[in-house]
Each structure stands twice: as structure tokens, then as C-alpha cells.
Amino acid sequence: MWIGIDASRATGARLTGTERYSREIVAALLRIAPQHCFRLYLRQVLDPDFLLSPCRSNGVEPVVIPRRRLWTHLGLARELAARPPDALFVPAHVLPVSFIRAQVQRRIRTVVTVHDVGYRRFPDAHPSVQRLYLDLGTRLSVRRADVVIADSEATRRDVLHFYGIAHDRVVVAHPGPLPLVEVQEDEARRTLAKFGLGDGRPYVLHVGTLQPRKNLRRLIQAWARVIARPDLAGMRLVLAGGPGWGSEDLRAEVEATGLQSSVVLTGYVSDTEKAALMRSARAYVFPSLYEGFGFPVLEAQAAGIPVACSNVSSLPEVAGDAALLFDPLDVEAIARALETIVLDEGVRARLVAAGYRNLTRFSWEACARIVLEGLEGAGRGT
């Protein structure tokens, strides 16, 4: 069986959550399904590390589609028409618009992953053109795909609520953890020094694209209450990440609250820098208003640091009993959670131990097996 995969987001210099998902799920599919052949549709030549062990190169055909604009709707659509695979997997929302046509839909069995519908929950956080494209693309994908993969039960509920498709066509497949890269001691020291954190003062960390639904303004306001305590006055809050859609001027918020010396805005961080920051943090905080899954929770648990996060969307589902949950709309609640996770050694130890246990609930192989079941399912394309 030939399985085509839109792997266009599996390569690139700066990989965010969706790109990392694509990379890990493609690799897992190649590992667990040696009985099938794969075509990986790409925007550029594969980087040399992508198909190395434990993946395989036999039975894998990279197909580079060198198109700058409308890559999915013209470039990928043309390739699928010329050489249709038996099944197609799209790890990031969007089927080509050609699937509107029934004869195209019937020819290829399709599985798509929907990571979240945050643009529906928080429309003001997205530019109008981007929001329209996301909505139309997702609507096409979930209505034409044979199987829709949701990262979480929370995302599944949102897909069913906003798009009204049959319940049995939406299947939850929790992703696995995103592994942190190995960091040498000298690399860690350089990273901490780069961001002014090399003096040994403890810090609480948040990593993620800076955008309104991450709820960072309330986090900064809560931090002002935390460091007002004499026993916590020397701590810092580190916000690591580049600007995203609807990005806010958080520096203005920091200045308005007088926190210039205790809040560090790093900008975008590399994988090595992120791993170094994670492993040296006193705690991790994730106050997001909405997440389709929440990879950073698992990353922090894997790094062995205690987690405090929102009690909304998918985050309780992902964190399990291994995070201190708070109402993200309540600044005082955020502050209390931060104080507890920094000061209470009993809570900290419990959360770290529970975090390691929680990680065992998630694996890329288990996720890939659910995707593969959808691709192999009875009906057209088999």
C-alpha cells in the first residue's frame, strides 16, 4: 500500500509545535509500518538527519514540490492527481481544495489531524485573513476526510461543536512527548549567561509563542504580586518565545508594572537554549487560555521541574495529576499557584514524581498506530 504524507512541515530551521508533531508522527509511522511504502511530499530536500535510524529509507520516496505559493492547493493537488497514493495523511489541518470534488475524494482515502480550533475560540487573536483561511481549510478537511485525528478530547469536542460532523469520524490520538535535546554543561552556562540568568538566582519559566491566548499579561500581573513577598523578591520570570499572531507588547506591560529587573523576555530560543532553560528552572508555568494539546507541559515534566498550568481546554487532560492547576482568568489564583510551586517542597516533589509517571501515558508509536488504522481502514483507497 502506498501512503502519501504531507511532510511539508516536518523540515525547517524553526520548528514550532505543529512542525514538531509532523516530524515525530512521520518518523513513528515509518518505524511501525515497514509493510507499506511511503511518499513524503516536501517543500524542500530532506535534511540529512530526518530518515536516519531508527527510521528507514527503503520504501520511502521523498517528493519535492518546489512551489512557493499555494503549495497545498496547486502543487500537492497536481502531484496527487498525477500519481494518487492509496491513502493520504495530512498532519496539519488542510487538504487540497481539489478534494471538494467527489471523484477526487473517492480516489484517495484521507486522514487529517486537527490540532486545535483556537481561531474559533479566540478570533481576535488572529488576523482576519488568517482566521478565514484556517476556518475554510479546516472545514474542508474535516468534512472531506475519512478520519479526523484530534490531539485531545478537548479538541475533539471543539471540532464536533464548530463543524458538526459525525462523532465516529473524529478519533483522539494523543501525541507523544517532544524530546528535549541533550545540553552540555558549557552550552547551558552560555545560554544562561546570554539571557542574564547566570548569577544563580532562581527563575520560573514559560516557553511559547507570544500571543494573546497565552494569557501572559495576567501572568505578569500575578508575578508582580509574587515578588512583592520579601522571601521571593529575588526571583525572576522568564518568558521565552518569539512574537505570534496578535502579538502583544509585553515589554510595555512589564514596564507598567515596574518589573524590568524581574521579568526576562528572551525572544525566540533554539532547541538547545530551550532545553538549557528548562533544566535550570525552578518551576514551569503555563497560563494559556486555550491549548489543543500543550506540549510544553510534557517537556517540563520530562525535564523534572514542577508544573503549574491552567485548568481549561486540554491542559488538565494532558497534565493529569502532575500539575498545580489554576483559573487562568484569576490573577490572584495564578499568584497563589506560583508561590506554592516555588516554596512548598512537598508539593514540588510530588509534582515532579507524578510528572515522570504521567509521561508514560503518551507515546508517538501509540499515536501513529491510531493514524495508521485510519489510513488502512476498510473502504476506498485500500
KOLKESE-807800 format. One record per residue (C-alpha): residue in one letter; chain; x, y, z. Coordinates in steps of 0.02 Angstrom, whole numbers, plus 50000, padded with zeros to 5 digits. Layout:
<nodes>
NODE res chain     u     v     w
NODE   A     A     X     Y     Z
...
</nodes>
This chain:
<nodes>
NODE res chain     u     v     w
NODE   M     A 50000 50000 50000
NODE   W     A 50064 50172 49954
NODE   I     A 50035 50302 50089
NODE   G     A 50063 50484 50046
NODE   I     A 50105 50607 50186
NODE   D     A 50106 50796 50178
NODE   A     A 50276 50813 50262
NODE   S     A 50298 50994 50212
NODE   R     A 50302 51049 50394
NODE   A     A 50423 50915 50452
NODE   T     A 50577 51012 50397
NODE   G     A 50636 51190 50426
NODE   A     A 50750 51294 50533
NODE   R     A 50622 51348 50664
NODE   L     A 50503 51209 50714
NODE   T     A 50352 51255 50819
NODE   G     A 50229 51131 50895
NODE   T     A 50140 51087 50732
NODE   E     A 50304 51060 50640
NODE   R     A 50373 50953 50781
NODE   Y     A 50214 50849 50781
NODE   S     A 50232 50821 50593
NODE   R     A 50413 50768 50611
NODE   E     A 50381 50647 50755
NODE   I     A 50223 50568 50684
NODE   V     A 50303 50540 50513
NODE   A     A 50453 50458 50594
NODE   A     A 50340 50348 50702
NODE   L     A 50237 50293 50552
NODE   L     A 50394 50241 50460
NODE   R     A 50451 50141 50611
NODE   I     A 50290 50045 50640
NODE   A     A 50234 50010 50461
NODE   P     A 50376 49929 50362
NODE   Q     A 50244 49833 50263
NODE   H     A 50192 49994 50174
NODE   C     A 50277 50114 50053
NODE   F     A 50276 50300 50088
NODE   R     A 50283 50457 49982
NODE   L     A 50335 50608 50082
NODE   Y     A 50278 50769 49998
NODE   L     A 50402 50909 50038
NODE   R     A 50436 51091 50001
NODE   Q     A 50623 51063 50007
NODE   V     A 50750 50922 50008
NODE   L     A 50750 50821 50169
NODE   D     A 50884 50869 50293
NODE   P     A 51009 50726 50312
NODE   D     A 50956 50678 50490
NODE   F     A 50772 50651 50455
NODE   L     A 50770 50474 50389
NODE   L     A 50916 50405 50487
NODE   S     A 50896 50264 50615
NODE   P     A 50776 50219 50691
NODE   C     A 50682 50268 50534
NODE   R     A 50711 50182 50369
NODE   S     A 50744 50242 50193
NODE   N     A 50690 50086 50097
NODE   G     A 50511 50104 50039
NODE   V     A 50514 50292 50067
NODE   E     A 50504 50408 49917
NODE   P     A 50534 50593 49953
NODE   V     A 50439 50702 49827
NODE   V     A 50496 50883 49824
NODE   I     A 50364 51003 49758
NODE   P     A 50458 51166 49727
NODE   R     A 50317 51291 49735
NODE   R     A 50323 51449 49838
NODE   R     A 50139 51496 49839
NODE   L     A 49982 51388 49850
NODE   W     A 50092 51237 49883
NODE   T     A 49949 51132 49951
NODE   H     A 49808 51182 49835
NODE   L     A 49905 51183 49672
NODE   G     A 50071 51094 49695
NODE   L     A 50017 50949 49807
NODE   A     A 49849 50934 49717
NODE   R     A 49936 50915 49549
NODE   E     A 50054 50781 49616
NODE   L     A 49909 50684 49693
NODE   A     A 49813 50691 49530
NODE   A     A 49963 50628 49430
NODE   R     A 50010 50488 49550
NODE   P     A 49873 50457 49677
NODE   P     A 49927 50357 49829
NODE   D     A 49810 50231 49908
NODE   A     A 49793 50342 50063
NODE   L     A 49845 50517 50114
NODE   F     A 49889 50584 50286
NODE   V     A 49892 50771 50320
NODE   P     A 49966 50806 50493
NODE   A     A 49919 50990 50494
NODE   H     A 49738 51029 50454
NODE   V     A 49725 51063 50268
NODE   L     A 49677 50951 50123
NODE   P     A 49699 51021 49947
NODE   V     A 49545 51112 49888
NODE   S     A 49531 50986 49745
NODE   F     A 49453 50867 49873
NODE   I     A 49292 50967 49857
NODE   R     A 49264 50862 49701
NODE   A     A 49183 50696 49743
NODE   Q     A 49287 50599 49615
NODE   V     A 49448 50658 49697
NODE   Q     A 49382 50619 49870
NODE   R     A 49332 50443 49818
NODE   R     A 49500 50405 49739
NODE   I     A 49610 50427 49894
NODE   R     A 49572 50379 50073
NODE   T     A 49616 50527 50186
NODE   V     A 49663 50555 50368
NODE   V     A 49693 50730 50436
NODE   T     A 49749 50794 50606
NODE   V     A 49665 50946 50683
NODE   H     A 49772 51016 50823
NODE   D     A 49654 51149 50887
NODE   V     A 49520 51272 50835
NODE   G     A 49585 51418 50936
NODE   Y     A 49540 51537 50795
NODE   R     A 49357 51498 50835
NODE   R     A 49376 51511 51024
NODE   F     A 49483 51669 51016
NODE   P     A 49452 51750 50846
NODE   D     A 49526 51918 50898
NODE   A     A 49695 51836 50923
NODE   H     A 49710 51803 50735
NODE   P     A 49716 51921 50586
NODE   S     A 49552 51911 50490
NODE   V     A 49629 51839 50330
NODE   Q     A 49722 51704 50426
NODE   R     A 49568 51664 50528
NODE   L     A 49463 51644 50370
NODE   Y     A 49593 51532 50289
NODE   L     A 49607 51422 50444
NODE   D     A 49419 51406 50459
NODE   L     A 49390 51365 50275
NODE   G     A 49537 51246 50269
NODE   T     A 49483 51153 50425
NODE   R     A 49302 51148 50368
NODE   L     A 49356 51068 50203
NODE   S     A 49472 50945 50290
NODE   V     A 49352 50882 50424
NODE   R     A 49206 50865 50303
NODE   R     A 49302 50775 50165
NODE   A     A 49424 50668 50265
NODE   D     A 49379 50488 50304
NODE   V     A 49455 50504 50478
NODE   V     A 49492 50659 50580
NODE   I     A 49627 50643 50713
NODE   A     A 49611 50759 50864
NODE   D     A 49758 50785 50982
NODE   S     A 49645 50782 51135
NODE   E     A 49467 50754 51194
NODE   A     A 49454 50943 51213
NODE   T     A 49498 50968 51029
NODE   R     A 49379 50830 50979
NODE   R     A 49237 50917 51071
NODE   D     A 49279 51081 50983
NODE   V     A 49284 51000 50811
NODE   L     A 49114 50920 50840
NODE   H     A 49043 51081 50911
NODE   F     A 49102 51200 50775
NODE   Y     A 49093 51088 50621
NODE   G     A 48950 50968 50657
NODE   I     A 49023 50811 50580
NODE   A     A 48982 50632 50631
NODE   H     A 49051 50586 50801
NODE   D     A 49126 50421 50743
NODE   R     A 49237 50508 50615
NODE   V     A 49337 50604 50746
NODE   V     A 49463 50499 50841
NODE   V     A 49578 50555 50983
NODE   A     A 49761 50511 50965
NODE   H     A 49867 50593 51099
NODE   P     A 50039 50640 51032
NODE   G     A 50196 50584 51120
NODE   P     A 50314 50697 51215
NODE   L     A 50432 50808 51117
NODE   P     A 50607 50757 51173
NODE   L     A 50722 50892 51238
NODE   V     A 50893 50896 51157
NODE   E     A 51046 50850 51257
NODE   V     A 51138 51000 51326
NODE   Q     A 51320 51004 51381
NODE   E     A 51367 51100 51538
NODE   D     A 51461 51234 51441
NODE   E     A 51312 51258 51323
NODE   A     A 51196 51276 51471
NODE   R     A 51310 51406 51552
NODE   R     A 51319 51505 51389
NODE   T     A 51130 51504 51373
NODE   L     A 51101 51564 51550
NODE   A     A 51234 51699 51529
NODE   K     A 51158 51755 51363
NODE   F     A 50992 51793 51448
NODE   G     A 51066 51867 51606
NODE   L     A 51025 51714 51711
NODE   G     A 51199 51658 51755
NODE   D     A 51202 51729 51931
NODE   G     A 51114 51579 52009
NODE   R     A 50954 51671 52056
NODE   P     A 50804 51555 52034
NODE   Y     A 50676 51584 51897
NODE   V     A 50506 51522 51840
NODE   L     A 50496 51483 51654
NODE   H     A 50366 51496 51517
NODE   V     A 50405 51443 51338
NODE   G     A 50291 51478 51192
NODE   T     A 50245 51597 51054
NODE   L     A 50193 51765 51124
NODE   Q     A 50011 51792 51080
NODE   P     A 49854 51845 51174
NODE   R     A 49783 51671 51209
NODE   K     A 49942 51628 51304
NODE   N     A 49875 51746 51439
NODE   L     A 50045 51821 51478
NODE   R     A 49979 51991 51533
NODE   R     A 49889 51910 51679
NODE   L     A 50044 51807 51715
NODE   I     A 50148 51966 51726
NODE   Q     A 50018 52045 51840
NODE   A     A 50022 51890 51951
NODE   W     A 50211 51896 51954
NODE   A     A 50204 52072 52025
NODE   R     A 50109 52001 52174
NODE   V     A 50230 51855 52193
NODE   I     A 50389 51957 52204
NODE   A     A 50307 52080 52323
NODE   R     A 50341 51946 52455
NODE   P     A 50511 51979 52537
NODE   D     A 50559 51794 52527
NODE   L     A 50530 51792 52338
NODE   A     A 50592 51964 52290
NODE   G     A 50749 51897 52205
NODE   M     A 50662 51778 52087
NODE   R     A 50635 51807 51902
NODE   L     A 50503 51759 51774
NODE   V     A 50574 51707 51604
NODE   L     A 50459 51720 51453
NODE   A     A 50544 51630 51308
NODE   G     A 50470 51638 51134
NODE   G     A 50451 51744 50980
NODE   P     A 50302 51851 50930
NODE   G     A 50150 51768 50852
NODE   W     A 49981 51818 50781
NODE   G     A 49911 51965 50875
NODE   S     A 50073 51977 50974
NODE   E     A 50063 52099 51117
NODE   D     A 50192 52225 51178
NODE   L     A 50233 52133 51338
NODE   R     A 50380 52247 51372
NODE   A     A 50256 52388 51398
NODE   E     A 50162 52280 51523
NODE   V     A 50324 52240 51613
NODE   E     A 50369 52424 51622
NODE   A     A 50194 52474 51679
NODE   T     A 50208 52353 51825
NODE   G     A 50387 52403 51865
NODE   L     A 50456 52228 51836
NODE   Q     A 50602 52267 51720
NODE   S     A 50726 52185 51838
NODE   S     A 50624 52028 51872
NODE   V     A 50547 51981 51703
NODE   V     A 50659 51921 51561
NODE   L     A 50594 51919 51382
NODE   T     A 50715 51812 51281
NODE   G     A 50636 51814 51108
NODE   Y     A 50640 51655 51004
NODE   V     A 50751 51519 51080
NODE   S     A 50836 51373 50993
NODE   D     A 50806 51193 51045
NODE   T     A 50970 51194 51141
NODE   E     A 50927 51357 51229
NODE   K     A 50753 51295 51273
NODE   A     A 50822 51134 51347
NODE   A     A 50951 51230 51449
NODE   L     A 50818 51349 51515
NODE   M     A 50701 51204 51558
NODE   R     A 50831 51105 51653
NODE   S     A 50885 51252 51760
NODE   A     A 50713 51322 51801
NODE   R     A 50637 51318 51975
NODE   A     A 50465 51285 51900
NODE   Y     A 50367 51295 51738
NODE   V     A 50207 51398 51718
NODE   F     A 50082 51383 51576
NODE   P     A 49935 51505 51598
NODE   S     A 49861 51482 51423
NODE   L     A 49676 51517 51393
NODE   Y     A 49668 51382 51259
NODE   E     A 49777 51237 51201
NODE   G     A 49736 51094 51083
NODE   F     A 49864 50987 51173
NODE   G     A 50001 51078 51268
NODE   F     A 50171 51002 51227
NODE   P     A 50266 51115 51349
NODE   V     A 50181 51030 51497
NODE   L     A 50258 50863 51448
NODE   E     A 50425 50944 51406
NODE   A     A 50435 51020 51580
NODE   Q     A 50384 50856 51662
NODE   A     A 50519 50766 51563
NODE   A     A 50646 50895 51623
NODE   G     A 50600 50856 51803
NODE   I     A 50531 51025 51852
NODE   P     A 50360 51053 51935
NODE   V     A 50221 51124 51828
NODE   A     A 50081 51248 51862
NODE   C     A 49955 51270 51722
NODE   S     A 49779 51325 51675
NODE   N     A 49629 51217 51716
NODE   V     A 49548 51244 51545
NODE   S     A 49542 51164 51371
NODE   S     A 49658 51013 51352
NODE   L     A 49780 51056 51491
NODE   P     A 49701 50956 51635
NODE   E     A 49686 50809 51514
NODE   V     A 49871 50818 51468
NODE   A     A 49941 50863 51639
NODE   G     A 49843 50730 51733
NODE   D     A 49878 50737 51919
NODE   A     A 50053 50804 51887
NODE   A     A 50021 50992 51884
NODE   L     A 49956 51126 52000
NODE   L     A 49801 51190 51912
NODE   F     A 49732 51367 51921
NODE   D     A 49596 51476 51844
NODE   P     A 49687 51573 51707
NODE   L     A 49566 51720 51722
NODE   D     A 49604 51745 51907
NODE   V     A 49767 51841 51935
NODE   E     A 49765 51801 52120
NODE   A     A 49744 51616 52085
NODE   I     A 49894 51619 51968
NODE   A     A 49996 51708 52100
NODE   R     A 49949 51582 52235
NODE   A     A 49995 51437 52122
NODE   L     A 50164 51516 52084
NODE   E     A 50201 51545 52267
NODE   T     A 50156 51365 52310
NODE   I     A 50256 51286 52170
NODE   V     A 50410 51388 52214
NODE   L     A 50405 51372 52404
NODE   D     A 50318 51210 52453
NODE   E     A 50448 51071 52440
NODE   G     A 50319 50936 52472
NODE   V     A 50210 50994 52328
NODE   R     A 50362 51013 52217
NODE   A     A 50423 50836 52250
NODE   R     A 50250 50763 52224
NODE   L     A 50228 50853 52057
NODE   V     A 50398 50802 51991
NODE   A     A 50369 50618 52033
NODE   A     A 50193 50624 51961
NODE   G     A 50261 50709 51805
NODE   Y     A 50376 50563 51765
NODE   R     A 50231 50443 51787
NODE   N     A 50118 50550 51680
NODE   L     A 50239 50542 51534
NODE   T     A 50211 50355 51518
NODE   R     A 50032 50387 51459
NODE   F     A 50096 50463 51296
NODE   S     A 50195 50387 51152
NODE   W     A 50220 50426 50968
NODE   E     A 50203 50242 50923
NODE   A     A 50030 50233 51003
NODE   C     A 49980 50393 50912
NODE   A     A 50047 50326 50747
NODE   R     A 49953 50163 50765
NODE   I     A 49787 50256 50776
NODE   V     A 49834 50359 50622
NODE   L     A 49885 50200 50530
NODE   E     A 49719 50116 50573
NODE   G     A 49632 50262 50491
NODE   L     A 49741 50251 50336
NODE   E     A 49716 50063 50320
NODE   G     A 49529 50066 50357
NODE   A     A 49405 49972 50250
NODE   G     A 49330 50065 50105
NODE   R     A 49403 50165 49964
NODE   G     A 49589 50179 49944
NODE   T     A 49627 50004 50010
</nodes>
